[in-house]
Amino acid sequence: MSERNSRESKNRDNSERVTEWKPPSTLEAPEPPVGYKHRWIRESVMEYDDRNNIHKKRREGYELVKAEEYPDFDAPVIDEGKNSGVIGVGGLVLARIPEEIAEQRNKHYSNVAKNQMEAVDRDWMRENNPNMPKLAPQRSTSVTFGSQKPNTE
């Protein structure tokens, strides 16, 4: 008689899973502390320092992330200059901001964009003529996947 293999030996837990290779990301960042968000911000453009951008982001509430804060994370570090010791790559530096400030910032810029669109709509409708009425702007977005089946009804 032949020996039978039990189902337990064929269980997925017993077999090793092969990890799938994926190309490395140059902008991989460590997990931020609880209550914070990480974001890459521009430090320089084509070898020219962009100090105004760094100062603006700091005034908004961002703080630069030092590599020593994440000793287990292998990240590129700026070696020299004002931002030495900060995680950075390709003219970008890693910064963190408290989540509540990030949400307030996003809400502010969302309102600015909304007000700008309303101003454009008012300007468009201002010159409306009853003989040739303009249609009110309609904005909608839809995403579809795959091919659309024709409606035969």
MIDOSE-1310 file (N, C-alpha, C; in nm, 2 decimals, decimal comma, always signed):
residues 153
mser	+0,08/-0,12/+0,00/+0,00/+0,00/+0,00/+0,09/+0,12/+0,00; +0,03/+0,23/-0,06/+0,11/+0,35/-0,07/+0,07/+0,44/+0,05; +0,16/+0,52/+0,09/+0,13/+0,61/+0,21/+0,06/+0,73/+0,15; -0,04/+0,77/+0,23/-0,12/+0,89/+0,20/-0,07/+1,01/+0,27
nsre	-0,07/+1,12/+0,20/-0,03/+1,25/+0,26/-0,16/+1,31/+0,32; -0,15/+1,35/+0,44/-0,26/+1,41/+0,51/-0,29/+1,55/+0,45; -0,41/+1,59/+0,47/-0,44/+1,73/+0,42/-0,36/+1,84/+0,49; -0,32/+1,81/+0,62/-0,25/+1,91/+0,69/-0,12/+1,94/+0,63
sknr	-0,06/+1,84/+0,56/+0,07/+1,86/+0,50/+0,06/+1,95/+0,37; -0,06/+1,95/+0,32/-0,08/+2,03/+0,20/-0,15/+2,17/+0,23; -0,16/+2,20/+0,35/-0,21/+2,32/+0,39/-0,13/+2,44/+0,34; -0,19/+2,55/+0,31/-0,12/+2,67/+0,26/-0,02/+2,72/+0,37
dnse	-0,05/+2,71/+0,49/+0,03/+2,76/+0,60/+0,17/+2,69/+0,60; +0,17/+2,56/+0,56/+0,29/+2,48/+0,56/+0,38/+2,51/+0,44; +0,32/+2,56/+0,33/+0,40/+2,59/+0,21/+0,45/+2,74/+0,22; +0,57/+2,76/+0,17/+0,63/+2,89/+0,17/+0,57/+2,97/+0,05
rvte	+0,54/+3,09/+0,08/+0,49/+3,18/-0,02/+0,61/+3,26/-0,08; +0,61/+3,26/-0,21/+0,72/+3,34/-0,28/+0,68/+3,48/-0,28; +0,77/+3,57/-0,23/+0,74/+3,71/-0,24/+0,77/+3,76/-0,38; +0,67/+3,84/-0,42/+0,68/+3,89/-0,56/+0,78/+4,01/-0,56
wkpp	+0,87/+4,01/-0,66/+0,96/+4,12/-0,68/+0,89/+4,24/-0,73; +0,92/+4,36/-0,69/+0,87/+4,48/-0,74/+0,98/+4,58/-0,75; +0,98/+4,67/-0,84/+1,09/+4,77/-0,85/+1,09/+4,86/-0,73; +1,21/+4,90/-0,68/+1,21/+4,98/-0,56/+1,17/+5,12/-0,59
stle	+1,11/+5,19/-0,50/+1,06/+5,33/-0,51/+1,17/+5,42/-0,46; +1,21/+5,52/-0,53/+1,31/+5,61/-0,49/+1,25/+5,71/-0,38; +1,12/+5,71/-0,37/+1,05/+5,80/-0,27/+0,99/+5,72/-0,16; +1,04/+5,61/-0,13/+0,99/+5,53/-0,02/+1,02/+5,60/+0,11
apep	+0,92/+5,61/+0,20/+0,94/+5,68/+0,33/+0,90/+5,59/+0,44; +0,96/+5,61/+0,56/+0,92/+5,53/+0,68/+0,78/+5,57/+0,72; +0,72/+5,48/+0,80/+0,59/+5,51/+0,86/+0,60/+5,63/+0,95; +0,50/+5,73/+0,93/+0,51/+5,85/+1,02/+0,46/+5,81/+1,16
pvgy	+0,50/+5,89/+1,26/+0,44/+5,86/+1,40/+0,29/+5,88/+1,40; +0,23/+5,83/+1,50/+0,08/+5,84/+1,51/+0,04/+5,99/+1,52; -0,05/+6,03/+1,44/-0,10/+6,17/+1,44/-0,03/+6,26/+1,34; +0,06/+6,20/+1,26/+0,14/+6,28/+1,17/+0,13/+6,22/+1,03
khrw	+0,16/+6,30/+0,93/+0,16/+6,26/+0,79/+0,30/+6,30/+0,73; +0,35/+6,21/+0,65/+0,48/+6,25/+0,58/+0,45/+6,30/+0,44; +0,54/+6,39/+0,39/+0,52/+6,44/+0,26/+0,66/+6,48/+0,21; +0,69/+6,45/+0,08/+0,81/+6,50/+0,02/+0,79/+6,64/-0,03
ires	+0,89/+6,73/+0,01/+0,88/+6,87/-0,04/+1,01/+6,91/-0,11; +1,00/+7,00/-0,20/+1,11/+7,04/-0,28/+1,21/+7,12/-0,21; +1,33/+7,08/-0,22/+1,44/+7,16/-0,15/+1,52/+7,23/-0,26; +1,54/+7,17/-0,38/+1,62/+7,24/-0,48/+1,56/+7,20/-0,62
vmey	+1,59/+7,28/-0,72/+1,56/+7,25/-0,86/+1,68/+7,27/-0,94; +1,72/+7,17/-1,01/+1,84/+7,17/-1,10/+1,96/+7,23/-1,02; +1,99/+7,18/-0,91/+2,11/+7,22/-0,83/+2,09/+7,36/-0,76; +1,98/+7,43/-0,78/+1,96/+7,56/-0,72/+1,87/+7,54/-0,60
ddrn	+1,91/+7,60/-0,48/+1,83/+7,58/-0,36/+1,70/+7,66/-0,38; +1,59/+7,60/-0,33/+1,46/+7,66/-0,33/+1,42/+7,69/-0,18; +1,49/+7,78/-0,12/+1,47/+7,82/+0,02/+1,33/+7,87/+0,05; +1,28/+7,94/-0,05/+1,14/+7,99/-0,03/+1,04/+7,88/-0,01
nihk	+1,05/+7,77/-0,08/+0,96/+7,66/-0,07/+0,97/+7,60/+0,07; +1,10/+7,58/+0,11/+1,12/+7,52/+0,25/+1,06/+7,61/+0,36; +1,09/+7,74/+0,35/+1,04/+7,83/+0,45/+0,89/+7,84/+0,45; +0,83/+7,84/+0,33/+0,68/+7,84/+0,32/+0,62/+7,71/+0,39
krre	+0,68/+7,60/+0,36/+0,63/+7,47/+0,42/+0,65/+7,47/+0,57; +0,76/+7,52/+0,62/+0,78/+7,53/+0,76/+0,67/+7,62/+0,83; +0,64/+7,73/+0,76/+0,54/+7,82/+0,82/+0,40/+7,75/+0,82; +0,38/+7,66/+0,72/+0,25/+7,59/+0,72/+0,24/+7,48/+0,83
gyel	+0,35/+7,45/+0,89/+0,35/+7,35/+1,00/+0,44/+7,23/+0,97; +0,50/+7,22/+0,86/+0,59/+7,10/+0,83/+0,72/+7,11/+0,91; +0,77/+7,00/+0,95/+0,91/+6,99/+1,01/+0,98/+6,88/+0,93; +1,11/+6,91/+0,91/+1,19/+6,81/+0,84/+1,22/+6,69/+0,92
vkae	+1,23/+6,57/+0,85/+1,25/+6,45/+0,92/+1,40/+6,41/+0,92; +1,46/+6,39/+1,03/+1,60/+6,35/+1,04/+1,61/+6,20/+1,03; +1,72/+6,16/+0,97/+1,74/+6,01/+0,95/+1,77/+5,94/+1,08; +1,82/+6,01/+1,18/+1,85/+5,95/+1,31/+1,72/+5,91/+1,39
eypd	+1,61/+5,97/+1,34/+1,48/+5,94/+1,41/+1,43/+5,80/+1,36; +1,49/+5,75/+1,25/+1,45/+5,61/+1,20/+1,58/+5,53/+1,18; +1,64/+5,48/+1,28/+1,77/+5,41/+1,26/+1,75/+5,28/+1,19; +1,63/+5,22/+1,19/+1,61/+5,09/+1,12/+1,57/+5,11/+0,97
fdap	+1,55/+5,23/+0,93/+1,51/+5,26/+0,79/+1,63/+5,31/+0,71; +1,66/+5,23/+0,61/+1,77/+5,27/+0,52/+1,72/+5,37/+0,42; +1,76/+5,50/+0,44/+1,71/+5,60/+0,35/+1,83/+5,69/+0,31; +1,82/+5,75/+0,19/+1,93/+5,85/+0,15/+1,92/+5,97/+0,24
vide	+2,04/+6,02/+0,28/+2,05/+6,13/+0,38/+2,13/+6,24/+0,31; +2,09/+6,36/+0,34/+2,16/+6,48/+0,29/+2,29/+6,49/+0,38; +2,40/+6,50/+0,31/+2,53/+6,49/+0,39/+2,58/+6,63/+0,43; +2,55/+6,73/+0,35/+2,61/+6,86/+0,38/+2,50/+6,97/+0,36
gkns	+2,54/+7,09/+0,41/+2,45/+7,20/+0,40/+2,36/+7,22/+0,52; +2,26/+7,31/+0,50/+2,17/+7,35/+0,61/+2,08/+7,23/+0,65; +2,05/+7,15/+0,56/+1,96/+7,03/+0,59/+2,04/+6,90/+0,60; +2,16/+6,91/+0,65/+2,24/+6,78/+0,67/+2,17/+6,70/+0,77
gvig	+2,17/+6,57/+0,75/+2,11/+6,47/+0,84/+1,96/+6,44/+0,81; +1,90/+6,52/+0,72/+1,76/+6,51/+0,68/+1,75/+6,40/+0,57; +1,64/+6,32/+0,58/+1,61/+6,22/+0,47/+1,58/+6,30/+0,35; +1,65/+6,28/+0,24/+1,62/+6,35/+0,12/+1,68/+6,28/+0,00
vggl	+1,62/+6,30/-0,12/+1,67/+6,24/-0,24/+1,62/+6,33/-0,36; +1,71/+6,35/-0,46/+1,68/+6,42/-0,58/+1,62/+6,55/-0,57; +1,66/+6,63/-0,48/+1,61/+6,77/-0,46/+1,48/+6,77/-0,37; +1,45/+6,66/-0,31/+1,33/+6,65/-0,22/+1,37/+6,61/-0,08
vlar	+1,31/+6,67/+0,02/+1,33/+6,63/+0,15/+1,20/+6,58/+0,22; +1,21/+6,49/+0,31/+1,10/+6,43/+0,38/+1,06/+6,52/+0,49; +0,93/+6,56/+0,50/+0,88/+6,64/+0,61/+0,76/+6,58/+0,67; +0,72/+6,62/+0,79/+0,60/+6,57/+0,85/+0,52/+6,69/+0,90
ipee	+0,39/+6,66/+0,91/+0,30/+6,76/+0,96/+0,19/+6,69/+1,04; +0,14/+6,75/+1,15/+0,03/+6,69/+1,23/-0,09/+6,67/+1,14; -0,16/+6,56/+1,15/-0,28/+6,53/+1,07/-0,38/+6,64/+1,08; -0,41/+6,69/+1,20/-0,52/+6,79/+1,21/-0,48/+6,92/+1,13
iaeq	-0,35/+6,96/+1,13/-0,31/+7,08/+1,05/-0,32/+7,04/+0,90; -0,28/+6,92/+0,86/-0,29/+6,88/+0,72/-0,44/+6,89/+0,67; -0,53/+6,84/+0,76/-0,67/+6,84/+0,72/-0,72/+6,98/+0,71; -0,68/+7,07/+0,80/-0,72/+7,21/+0,79/-0,67/+7,28/+0,66
rnkh	-0,54/+7,24/+0,63/-0,48/+7,30/+0,51/-0,55/+7,25/+0,39; -0,58/+7,12/+0,38/-0,66/+7,07/+0,26/-0,79/+7,13/+0,25; -0,86/+7,15/+0,36/-0,99/+7,21/+0,36/-0,98/+7,36/+0,31; -0,88/+7,43/+0,35/-0,86/+7,57/+0,31/-0,84/+7,58/+0,16
ysnv	-0,75/+7,49/+0,11/-0,73/+7,50/-0,04/-0,84/+7,44/-0,12; -0,92/+7,35/-0,06/-1,04/+7,31/-0,13/-1,14/+7,42/-0,14; -1,16/+7,50/-0,03/-1,25/+7,62/-0,04/-1,20/+7,72/-0,14; -1,07/+7,74/-0,14/-1,01/+7,84/-0,24/-1,05/+7,80/-0,38
aknq	-1,03/+7,67/-0,41/-1,06/+7,62/-0,55/-1,21/+7,63/-0,58; -1,29/+7,60/-0,48/-1,44/+7,61/-0,49/-1,48/+7,75/-0,52; -1,42/+7,85/-0,45/-1,45/+7,99/-0,47/-1,41/+8,04/-0,61; -1,29/+7,99/-0,65/-1,25/+8,02/-0,79/-1,34/+7,97/-0,89
meav	-1,39/+7,85/-0,88/-1,48/+7,79/-0,98/-1,62/+7,87/-0,98; -1,66/+7,91/-0,86/-1,79/+7,98/-0,85/-1,77/+8,12/-0,92; -1,65/+8,18/-0,90/-1,62/+8,31/-0,96/-1,62/+8,30/-1,12; -1,57/+8,19/-1,17/-1,57/+8,16/-1,31/-1,71/+8,14/-1,36
drdw	-1,79/+8,07/-1,29/-1,93/+8,05/-1,33/-2,01/+8,18/-1,33; -1,99/+8,26/-1,22/-2,06/+8,39/-1,22/-2,02/+8,48/-1,34; -1,89/+8,48/-1,37/-1,84/+8,56/-1,48/-1,90/+8,51/-1,61; -1,91/+8,38/-1,63/-1,96/+8,32/-1,75/-2,11/+8,35/-1,76
mren	-2,19/+8,35/-1,65/-2,33/+8,37/-1,66/-2,37/+8,52/-1,66; -2,27/+8,61/-1,63/-2,30/+8,75/-1,62/-2,34/+8,81/-1,75; -2,29/+8,76/-1,86/-2,32/+8,81/-1,99/-2,43/+8,72/-2,06; -2,52/+8,67/-1,98/-2,62/+8,58/-2,04/-2,73/+8,67/-2,11
npnm	-2,77/+8,62/-2,22/-2,87/+8,70/-2,30/-2,99/+8,61/-2,32; -3,11/+8,66/-2,29/-3,24/+8,58/-2,30/-3,26/+8,53/-2,44; -3,21/+8,60/-2,55/-3,23/+8,55/-2,68/-3,14/+8,43/-2,71; -3,03/+8,42/-2,65/-2,93/+8,31/-2,66/-2,89/+8,27/-2,52
pkla	-2,97/+8,20/-2,45/-2,93/+8,17/-2,31/-2,82/+8,07/-2,30; -2,73/+8,10/-2,21/-2,62/+8,00/-2,18/-2,67/+7,90/-2,08; -2,62/+7,78/-2,10/-2,65/+7,67/-2,01/-2,57/+7,69/-1,88; -2,63/+7,66/-1,77/-2,55/+7,66/-1,65/-2,44/+7,55/-1,65
pqrs	-2,32/+7,58/-1,60/-2,22/+7,48/-1,61/-2,26/+7,36/-1,53; -2,23/+7,24/-1,59/-2,25/+7,12/-1,52/-2,12/+7,04/-1,51; -2,08/+7,01/-1,39/-1,95/+6,94/-1,37/-1,98/+6,81/-1,30; -1,94/+6,70/-1,36/-1,95/+6,57/-1,30/-1,83/+6,49/-1,35
tsvt	-1,79/+6,39/-1,27/-1,69/+6,30/-1,31/-1,73/+6,16/-1,29; -1,70/+6,08/-1,39/-1,74/+5,94/-1,38/-1,62/+5,85/-1,43; -1,60/+5,74/-1,36/-1,49/+5,65/-1,40/-1,56/+5,52/-1,44; -1,52/+5,46/-1,55/-1,57/+5,33/-1,59/-1,45/+5,24/-1,63
fgsq	-1,47/+5,12/-1,61/-1,37/+5,02/-1,64/-1,43/+4,92/-1,74; -1,34/+4,88/-1,84/-1,39/+4,78/-1,93/-1,47/+4,85/-2,04; -1,53/+4,77/-2,13/-1,61/+4,82/-2,24/-1,75/+4,84/-2,19; -1,82/+4,94/-2,25/-1,96/+4,96/-2,22/-2,04/+4,88/-2,31
kpnt	-2,14/+4,81/-2,25/-2,24/+4,73/-2,33/-2,34/+4,83/-2,39; -2,37/+4,81/-2,52/-2,47/+4,90/-2,57/-2,61/+4,88/-2,51; -2,68/+4,99/-2,49/-2,82/+4,98/-2,43/-2,91/+4,95/-2,55; -2,98/+4,83/-2,55/-3,07/+4,79/-2,65/-3,21/+4,82/-2,63
e	-3,24/+4,88/-2,52/-3,38/+4,91/-2,48/-3,44/+5,03/-2,56
